[in-house]
Each structure stands twice: as C-alpha cells, then as structure tokens.
C-alpha cells in the first residue's frame, strides 16, 4: 500500500510553509461555511420568516448527516491518492459512495421515513416538517456536487496548491454573496429559492477546481509499488466516515432536544443563527488536520505543529468576540439575520461562548491529523463516538434542569469536543 510522494509533498515542514498552506484553507473554510448565513437571508425573508429558516436548517442537517458517511474521503485521498493509480482507485470509491448515499437521501424524502424523521424525531409541527423534507429533496444536487468536488481537491491539496482550491471556493462565495440580496430584492425567497441560491455556485466551484487540478493531475507519478486497491482505501475511510456520521448526528440531536425545550422555535432560531456564524471559524480551525497530513511530520515536528495549532485557534477565536459589541451584534443578528429584538441578548451571549470552539477544534485537527498520518483512523472514530456520547449526556442533563435551549446547544457542543480531545490524545499516547 506504499505510495510515492509528489515533489510538493517532499517539502519539509516549516512554520512559513505551514502558514502558506493553511491560510488558503482558512479562507476556503470561511467562504464555504459563510454561504449558509448568506443563504439564510433568502430563506428567512420568505412567507414564514425565521421559522422557515429553522425548518430549512434542519433539512440541511439531515443532508449533512447522510453526506457525513463520506466525510473521510478527502483525508483518504490525501493519504493514498499521491500516484496516478492510487488516485484512480480513490475516484472509483468516491463515485460509488456518492451514488449510494444519494439513494439513502432520496429514501428519507419518501413516506413514511420523511414523517418519522422530521415530525416524530425532530418534533416539527405540520407545515414546517414538510419544508424540511422538501429541503432535503432539493439538496440532492448539492450533495452530488460536494462528492464530485473531492477528487480535484485531493489533487490540489496533495500538490500543496491550496491557493487554487481556495480560488475556486472564493468564486463560489462571491457569486452566492452577490446573488443572495438579488434574490431577496426580486422576491425569490423561501426554502426552495434558498436551495437554488446555495447549490448552483457549488457546481461552478467544482468545474473551476477540476480545471485548476488538471496540470497537477498530469504530473502525478506512477506508483513504484502496488497502489492501494479500492477495497483497501474503503477499509481505511470507513472508520473516518463512521466518525463523521457520529459527528454529523450532533446537530441532529441538538435540534431534537431544543425542539422539546421551552419556547422551542425561538430557541432553535437563536441556535442556528449563532452556530451559523461560529461554524465558519470552527470548521476553519479543524482544517489543521489537512496541514498535518500534507506535511506528514516526524515526532519532533508534531510538537511544532501542536504549537502552531494552539496559536491559530486562538487567533480564530478573536473575531467571534466582536459580535458581542452591542452595535455589531444588533446589526448582524437583528438587521441581517432577522432575529426579533427579544432574542438579541441571548444570541450575543451564545456567540461569546462559541468563541472557545475554534481553539478546541484546532487542537482536535492536530490530533486527528497525527492519527491519520500514523494510519490509525480508529482513533478518530473512537473520538467521534466520545463526542456523541458526551453530547447526549450533556443535553439530557441540561434538559432535565430546564436550561434554555440556545444555551443547551452551545454547552453540549463544547463539552463534546473537549471529550473528543481527551480520548483521542490518550489513544495517541498509547500508540506512540
């Protein structure tokens, strides 16, 4: 299963090289995650206001939960797709998983599964659970585009050309940012138009990424030893994907608990709006995993990257604190996201607490990157299982004490990440 390394991959780690590789990943993560708050303006200005966005967000939560079964694919491609043969086998596995999971997503849109998921489990009332179901159905194209994007992104990341991947995503965010206010002005609002606004730019991003990756694809070396087969790569990615599924179950569970708390619709609206702005920073911090995998450091360099991760996470936490300034918070949560005035104070408190998320996620990215380099994907899966169990226990404890739903969500999410960090690091030490 040994793979030849590309010339770019042979570069030794240094702080400057890590920064040059990481900054485009950060920009890409920000732009990718910020599309959701932008599209929120299209959805929340529809006929049911912010309630439609609540249902839309839950429909997308289920979509991401299905797609999470492929969440280990990019890491797998970075580990095994460094030669033409290895990448070819990775592409076959990527296509197989894409079509399999799209079939699962379609099944969840059909009776009786749609009512079971959105009305029974998520406790959405009539009128709103159908919005969530329709969102899941319309976002099948979005899911497909995400899977097809994996292949060129793997090629770009392995060539240390994260800037080109970032360029493709920046084009997407610019189009989404330009389209969102135009949709609102034209009256194209509501969940259906939200799906259109978020999906079409992803196909353009995928096409640009494929074009940018073509020169690196032609330069891929031949394998000097037998490349990892489709089955071998699948066996590596399954623990990562199961871990990703467990992680994706987290927002589903948070939504289920908040929907059963007092003042559920208002509390969940605060949660989805605040996590919508916190997620770009948390997701960006988690890209530390790609930095570690790209440079494959030795044991001494692992400590240098750990310091790099801690500093990066702290820097990423600072912008979230700006939303706690009254004028900025009122502008973003009130004017932009259309939250009512009586929810603004709670929203600023929640987003301040979420400032811990980038620090924790950056450290977690380092841990999971090291585990991937050591080819120990089971460590990541166990960490994700710990995340889920900690989350459930925290949500149950908070719910039993009648804690407000918006505080329940942020507290449980942070405790889950802390639990993941502790368990993954303990298992890493045992495998040293």
KOLSE-244668 format. One line per 4 residues: number of its first residue (from 1); for each residue x, y, z of C-alpha. Coordinates in Angstrom, 1 decimal. Layout:
// residues N
NUM = X,Y,Z ~ ...
END
This chain:
// residues 432
1 = 0.0,0.0,0.0 ~ 3.0,2.3,-0.2 ~ 2.6,5.4,-2.3 ~ 5.2,7.5,-4.0
5 = 5.2,11.1,-2.8 ~ 4.8,14.0,-5.2 ~ 7.6,16.6,-5.3 ~ 5.5,19.1,-3.4
9 = 4.8,16.5,-0.7 ~ 8.5,16.1,-0.1 ~ 8.9,19.6,1.2 ~ 9.9,19.6,4.8
13 = 7.7,21.3,7.4 ~ 8.4,24.9,8.5 ~ 6.2,27.4,10.1 ~ 6.3,29.6,6.9
17 = 5.3,26.7,4.6 ~ 2.6,25.7,7.0 ~ 1.2,29.3,7.1 ~ 1.3,29.5,3.2
21 = -0.6,26.2,3.0 ~ -3.0,26.9,5.9 ~ -4.2,30.5,5.0 ~ -5.8,29.4,1.7
25 = -7.5,26.6,3.6 ~ -8.8,29.1,6.2 ~ -10.2,31.3,3.5 ~ -11.8,28.4,1.8
29 = -13.3,27.2,5.0 ~ -14.7,30.6,5.8 ~ -16.1,31.1,2.4 ~ -17.6,27.7,2.3
33 = -19.3,28.0,5.7 ~ -20.3,31.6,5.3 ~ -22.6,30.6,2.3 ~ -25.1,29.3,4.9
37 = -25.6,32.6,6.8 ~ -25.9,34.4,3.4 ~ -28.5,31.9,2.1 ~ -30.3,32.3,5.5
41 = -31.3,35.8,4.4 ~ -33.0,34.3,1.3 ~ -34.9,31.7,3.4 ~ -35.8,33.9,6.4
45 = -37.4,36.6,4.3 ~ -39.9,34.0,3.0 ~ -43.5,33.6,3.9 ~ -42.9,32.1,7.4
49 = -39.9,34.3,8.3 ~ -37.3,32.8,10.6 ~ -39.4,29.7,11.2 ~ -38.8,28.7,7.6
53 = -35.0,29.0,8.2 ~ -35.4,26.8,11.2 ~ -37.0,24.1,9.1 ~ -34.6,24.7,6.2
57 = -31.6,24.3,8.6 ~ -33.0,21.0,9.9 ~ -33.4,19.7,6.4 ~ -29.8,20.5,5.6
61 = -28.7,19.0,8.9 ~ -30.2,15.6,7.8 ~ -28.5,16.1,4.4 ~ -25.1,16.7,6.0
65 = -25.7,13.7,8.3 ~ -26.1,11.5,5.2 ~ -23.1,13.1,3.5 ~ -21.0,12.6,6.6
69 = -20.6,8.9,5.7 ~ -18.3,10.3,3.0 ~ -16.5,12.7,5.3 ~ -13.3,10.7,5.4
73 = -12.9,10.7,1.6 ~ -10.6,13.8,1.3 ~ -8.3,12.5,4.0 ~ -8.2,9.1,2.4
77 = -7.4,10.7,-1.0 ~ -4.6,12.7,0.6 ~ -3.1,9.5,2.1 ~ -3.4,7.2,-0.9
81 = -4.0,9.4,-3.9 ~ -0.4,10.6,-4.4 ~ 0.1,8.5,-7.5 ~ -2.0,8.1,-10.7
85 = -3.0,4.5,-9.8 ~ -3.9,5.4,-6.2 ~ -5.9,8.4,-7.3 ~ -7.8,6.3,-9.9
89 = -8.8,3.8,-7.3 ~ -9.8,6.7,-4.9 ~ -12.0,8.2,-7.7 ~ -13.8,4.9,-8.2
93 = -14.5,4.6,-4.4 ~ -15.7,8.3,-4.4 ~ -18.2,7.7,-7.2 ~ -19.5,4.5,-5.5
97 = -20.1,6.2,-2.2 ~ -21.7,9.3,-3.8 ~ -24.4,7.3,-5.6 ~ -25.0,5.0,-2.7
101 = -25.6,8.0,-0.3 ~ -27.7,9.9,-2.8 ~ -30.0,6.9,-2.8 ~ -30.2,7.0,1.0
105 = -31.0,10.7,0.9 ~ -33.8,10.1,-1.6 ~ -35.3,7.4,0.6 ~ -35.5,9.7,3.6
109 = -37.6,12.1,1.5 ~ -40.3,9.4,0.9 ~ -43.1,8.2,3.2 ~ -43.1,7.0,5.9
113 = -39.4,8.0,6.6 ~ -39.9,11.7,6.0 ~ -42.6,12.0,8.6 ~ -40.7,9.8,11.0
117 = -37.5,11.9,10.8 ~ -38.9,15.4,10.7 ~ -42.2,15.2,12.5 ~ -41.7,12.4,15.0
121 = -38.0,12.6,15.8 ~ -37.4,16.3,15.3 ~ -40.9,17.2,16.5 ~ -41.6,19.8,13.8
125 = -45.2,20.9,13.5 ~ -47.3,20.4,10.4 ~ -46.3,22.9,7.7 ~ -42.7,23.1,8.9
129 = -41.7,19.4,8.7 ~ -42.8,19.4,5.1 ~ -40.4,22.3,4.5 ~ -37.5,20.3,6.0
133 = -38.5,17.3,3.8 ~ -38.6,19.4,0.6 ~ -35.2,21.0,1.5 ~ -33.6,17.5,1.8
137 = -35.1,16.5,-1.6 ~ -34.0,19.7,-3.4 ~ -30.5,19.5,-2.0 ~ -29.6,16.2,-3.7
141 = -27.9,18.1,-6.4 ~ -25.9,20.0,-3.7 ~ -24.8,16.7,-2.2 ~ -23.7,15.3,-5.5
145 = -21.6,18.4,-6.3 ~ -19.8,18.1,-2.9 ~ -18.8,14.5,-3.6 ~ -17.6,15.3,-7.2
149 = -15.5,18.2,-5.7 ~ -13.5,15.7,-3.6 ~ -11.3,14.5,-6.5 ~ -9.9,17.8,-7.7
153 = -9.5,19.0,-4.1 ~ -7.4,15.9,-3.2 ~ -5.1,16.6,-6.2 ~ -4.7,20.2,-5.2
157 = -4.1,19.5,-1.6 ~ -1.5,16.8,-2.3 ~ 0.3,19.2,-4.6 ~ 0.3,21.8,-1.7
161 = -1.7,24.0,-4.1 ~ -4.3,25.0,-1.6 ~ -4.5,28.5,-3.1 ~ -6.1,27.1,-6.3
165 = -8.7,25.3,-4.2 ~ -9.3,28.5,-2.3 ~ -9.7,30.4,-5.5 ~ -12.5,28.1,-6.7
169 = -14.3,28.4,-3.4 ~ -13.9,32.2,-3.3 ~ -15.6,32.4,-6.7 ~ -18.5,30.4,-5.2
173 = -18.8,32.7,-2.2 ~ -18.6,35.8,-4.3 ~ -21.5,34.6,-6.5 ~ -23.5,33.5,-3.5
177 = -22.9,36.8,-1.8 ~ -24.0,38.7,-4.9 ~ -27.0,36.5,-5.6 ~ -28.5,36.5,-2.0
181 = -29.5,40.2,-1.9 ~ -30.7,40.0,-5.5 ~ -32.9,37.0,-4.7 ~ -34.4,38.9,-1.7
185 = -35.0,42.1,-3.8 ~ -36.6,40.1,-6.6 ~ -38.9,38.3,-4.1 ~ -37.3,34.9,-4.8
189 = -37.4,34.0,-1.1 ~ -38.2,30.9,1.0 ~ -36.6,27.5,1.3 ~ -36.9,26.5,-2.4
193 = -35.1,29.5,-3.6 ~ -32.6,29.1,-0.8 ~ -31.7,25.6,-2.2 ~ -31.2,27.2,-5.7
197 = -29.0,30.0,-4.3 ~ -26.7,27.6,-2.4 ~ -26.5,24.8,-5.0 ~ -25.7,26.5,-8.3
201 = -22.5,28.1,-7.3 ~ -21.1,24.8,-6.0 ~ -21.2,23.3,-9.5 ~ -19.2,26.3,-10.7
205 = -16.7,25.8,-7.9 ~ -16.3,22.1,-8.8 ~ -15.7,23.0,-12.5 ~ -13.0,25.6,-11.6
209 = -11.3,23.2,-9.2 ~ -11.2,20.5,-11.9 ~ -9.6,22.9,-14.3 ~ -7.0,24.1,-11.8
213 = -6.2,20.5,-10.8 ~ -5.6,19.3,-14.4 ~ -1.9,20.3,-14.5 ~ -1.2,18.5,-11.2
217 = -3.2,15.5,-12.4 ~ -1.0,15.1,-15.4 ~ 2.2,15.4,-13.3 ~ 1.2,12.6,-10.9
221 = 3.9,9.9,-10.7 ~ 3.4,6.2,-11.4 ~ 3.3,4.0,-8.3 ~ 6.6,2.3,-7.6
225 = 4.7,-0.4,-5.6 ~ 1.2,-1.7,-5.9 ~ -1.3,1.1,-5.2 ~ -3.9,0.7,-2.5
229 = -6.9,-1.0,-4.0 ~ -10.5,0.3,-3.8 ~ -11.2,-2.1,-1.0 ~ -8.1,-1.2,0.9
233 = -9.0,2.5,0.7 ~ -12.5,1.8,1.6 ~ -11.3,-0.1,4.7 ~ -9.3,3.0,5.7
237 = -12.0,5.5,5.1 ~ -14.9,3.6,6.8 ~ -13.7,4.4,10.4 ~ -13.3,8.1,9.3
241 = -16.7,8.1,7.7 ~ -18.4,6.4,10.7 ~ -16.7,9.0,12.9 ~ -18.0,11.7,10.5
245 = -21.5,10.3,10.8 ~ -21.3,10.4,14.6 ~ -20.2,14.0,14.3 ~ -23.0,14.9,11.9
249 = -25.5,13.3,14.3 ~ -24.6,16.0,16.8 ~ -26.6,18.9,15.3 ~ -29.5,16.5,14.7
253 = -29.5,15.6,18.4 ~ -29.1,19.2,19.5 ~ -32.1,20.1,17.3 ~ -34.2,17.2,18.8
257 = -33.5,18.3,22.4 ~ -34.0,22.1,21.7 ~ -37.3,21.3,19.9 ~ -38.6,19.8,23.1
261 = -37.4,22.6,25.4 ~ -39.5,25.7,26.4 ~ -40.0,28.3,23.7 ~ -38.6,25.8,21.2
265 = -38.9,27.7,17.9 ~ -37.4,30.9,19.2 ~ -34.6,29.0,21.0 ~ -33.7,27.0,17.9
269 = -33.7,30.1,15.7 ~ -31.1,31.6,18.1 ~ -29.1,28.4,18.0 ~ -29.0,28.1,14.2
273 = -28.2,31.8,13.7 ~ -25.3,31.8,16.2 ~ -23.8,28.5,15.2 ~ -24.1,29.7,11.6
277 = -21.6,32.4,12.4 ~ -19.5,30.2,14.7 ~ -19.2,27.2,12.4 ~ -17.0,29.0,9.8
281 = -14.4,29.6,12.5 ~ -14.7,26.1,14.0 ~ -14.6,24.5,10.5 ~ -11.6,26.6,9.5
285 = -9.8,25.6,12.7 ~ -10.4,21.9,12.0 ~ -8.6,22.2,8.7 ~ -5.5,21.9,10.8
289 = -5.9,18.2,10.1 ~ -5.1,18.8,6.4 ~ -2.0,20.8,7.3 ~ -0.7,17.8,9.4
293 = -1.5,15.3,6.7 ~ 0.1,17.4,4.0 ~ 3.4,17.7,5.7 ~ 3.5,14.3,7.5
297 = 5.8,15.5,10.2 ~ 8.1,13.3,12.3 ~ 7.6,13.0,16.1 ~ 9.6,16.2,16.7
301 = 7.8,18.2,14.2 ~ 4.4,17.1,15.6 ~ 5.1,19.3,18.7 ~ 5.9,22.3,16.5
305 = 2.6,21.8,14.7 ~ 0.8,21.5,18.0 ~ 2.1,25.0,19.0 ~ 1.0,26.2,15.5
309 = -2.5,24.8,16.1 ~ -2.9,26.4,19.5 ~ -1.9,29.8,18.3 ~ -4.0,29.5,15.1
313 = -7.1,28.5,17.1 ~ -6.7,31.5,19.5 ~ -6.4,33.9,16.6 ~ -9.5,32.5,15.0
317 = -11.5,32.9,18.3 ~ -11.0,36.7,18.4 ~ -13.4,37.8,15.6 ~ -16.4,36.0,17.3
321 = -15.9,38.3,20.3 ~ -16.6,41.3,18.1 ~ -20.3,40.2,17.7 ~ -20.7,40.7,21.5
325 = -20.4,44.5,20.9 ~ -23.9,45.8,21.1 ~ -24.0,47.7,17.8 ~ -22.3,44.9,15.8
329 = -24.5,42.2,17.4 ~ -27.7,44.2,16.8 ~ -26.7,44.8,13.1 ~ -25.8,41.1,12.3
333 = -28.4,39.2,14.4 ~ -31.2,41.7,14.0 ~ -30.9,43.5,10.7 ~ -29.1,40.8,8.7
337 = -30.5,37.5,10.2 ~ -33.9,38.9,11.1 ~ -33.9,37.8,14.8 ~ -36.5,39.6,16.9
341 = -35.3,42.2,19.4 ~ -36.1,40.0,22.4 ~ -33.5,37.4,21.2 ~ -30.5,39.6,20.6
345 = -29.1,39.5,24.2 ~ -29.2,35.7,24.2 ~ -27.6,35.5,20.8 ~ -24.6,37.6,21.8
349 = -24.1,35.5,25.0 ~ -24.2,32.3,23.0 ~ -21.8,33.5,20.3 ~ -19.3,34.7,23.0
353 = -19.4,31.2,24.5 ~ -18.8,29.8,21.0 ~ -15.5,31.7,20.9 ~ -14.0,28.6,22.6
357 = -14.9,26.5,19.6 ~ -12.0,27.4,17.2 ~ -9.4,26.8,19.9 ~ -10.7,23.3,20.7
361 = -11.3,22.4,17.0 ~ -7.8,23.5,16.0 ~ -6.3,21.2,18.7 ~ -8.6,18.5,17.6
365 = -7.5,19.0,14.0 ~ -3.9,18.4,15.0 ~ -4.8,15.3,16.9 ~ -6.8,13.8,14.1
369 = -4.1,14.7,11.5 ~ -1.5,12.9,13.5 ~ -3.8,9.9,13.8 ~ -4.3,9.8,10.0
373 = -0.6,10.1,9.3 ~ 0.0,7.1,11.6 ~ -2.8,5.3,9.8 ~ -4.8,4.9,12.9
377 = -8.3,6.0,11.7 ~ -9.9,4.1,14.5 ~ -8.6,6.7,16.9 ~ -10.7,9.3,15.1
381 = -13.7,7.1,15.1 ~ -13.5,6.5,18.9 ~ -13.0,10.2,19.4 ~ -16.2,10.9,17.5
385 = -18.1,8.3,19.4 ~ -17.0,10.0,22.6 ~ -18.2,13.3,21.2 ~ -21.6,11.9,20.5
389 = -22.0,10.2,23.9 ~ -20.8,13.3,25.8 ~ -23.2,15.4,23.8 ~ -26.1,13.2,24.6
393 = -25.3,13.1,28.3 ~ -24.8,16.9,28.4 ~ -28.1,17.6,26.5 ~ -30.0,15.2,28.8
397 = -28.6,16.9,31.9 ~ -29.3,20.4,30.6 ~ -32.8,19.4,29.6 ~ -33.6,17.9,33.0
401 = -32.6,21.2,34.6 ~ -34.8,23.2,32.2 ~ -31.8,25.2,30.8 ~ -32.7,27.4,27.8
405 = -32.4,25.6,24.5 ~ -29.9,28.1,23.0 ~ -27.6,27.6,26.0 ~ -28.2,23.9,26.0
409 = -26.8,23.7,22.4 ~ -23.6,25.6,22.8 ~ -22.7,23.9,26.2 ~ -23.2,20.4,24.9
413 = -21.3,21.1,21.6 ~ -18.2,22.4,23.5 ~ -18.3,19.6,26.1 ~ -18.4,17.1,23.2
417 = -15.3,18.5,21.6 ~ -13.5,18.5,24.9 ~ -14.3,14.8,25.4 ~ -13.1,14.1,21.9
421 = -9.8,15.8,22.5 ~ -9.2,13.9,25.8 ~ -9.9,10.5,24.4 ~ -8.0,10.9,21.1
425 = -4.9,12.2,22.8 ~ -5.0,9.3,25.3 ~ -5.2,6.8,22.5 ~ -2.4,8.6,20.6
429 = -0.1,8.3,23.5 ~ -0.8,4.5,23.7 ~ 0.1,4.2,20.0 ~ 3.4,6.2,20.3
END
